[in-house]
Amino acid sequence: MPGQTRFARTTLGQLAAGFVFAIAACAAHAIDVAGVALPDSVKVGATDLRLNGAGVRTFIIVKVYVGALYLPEKTGSAAAVLEGKGAKRISMHLLRDLSAERLGKALDEGLEKNLTAAEHEKMAPQIEALHAAMNAVGDAKEKSVVTLDYLPESDSTRVTLNGAPVGKPIAGADFYRALLKVWIGDHPAQSDLKAAMLGQTKG
């Protein structure tokens, strides 16, 4: 019937439009960095965090991972990130297989570069707990995601691999600030990655 045909066409048209809109909405909520689709928001504990910035960590010419920083509010200031309270997330989206030993060594080097000898000694128990968590991560495969979350509710750092917690929570906001310095401190792992995570440049 003509009326039914018009109705069917209208309904199909609405469904098609809705489908296109849904795809567009999904695309608007993901940012592509080196082929990795990063959500523009995540939930850590009870807090919604926004993607502050992201970039690629390279070793010589090899792309190792996409590093992303999530905060309650965006900022381009490293000092504001370090001094800011509330939940935070650093995520590492691996672009190649990476051993726990290498990942742990890289974090160690970053901490040593950005902490005084006294600070490093004071945080020795927390650094050992980080080593244990990295060992629990094991040999992470390409496309795995390692996150370092600060949870203000428990004043602790949580390490996860593909969303599953590994190791034990590591106490203290001071320790998470130290971890942040690996990427955005005065002696970052990579200066252009620091700028990208602070949203100062595109990753």
Secondary structure, DSSP 8 states (H G I E B T S, - for coil): -HHHHHHHHHHHHHHHHHHHHHHHHHHHTEEEETTEEEESEEEETTEEEEEEEEEEEEETTEEEEEEEEEESS--S-HHHHHH--S-EEEEEEESS-B-HHHHHHHHHHHHHHHS-HHHHHHTHHHHHHHHHHHHHH-SB-TT-EEEEEEETTTTEEEEEETTEEEEEEEE-HHHHHHHHHHHHSSS-S-HHHHHHHTTSS--
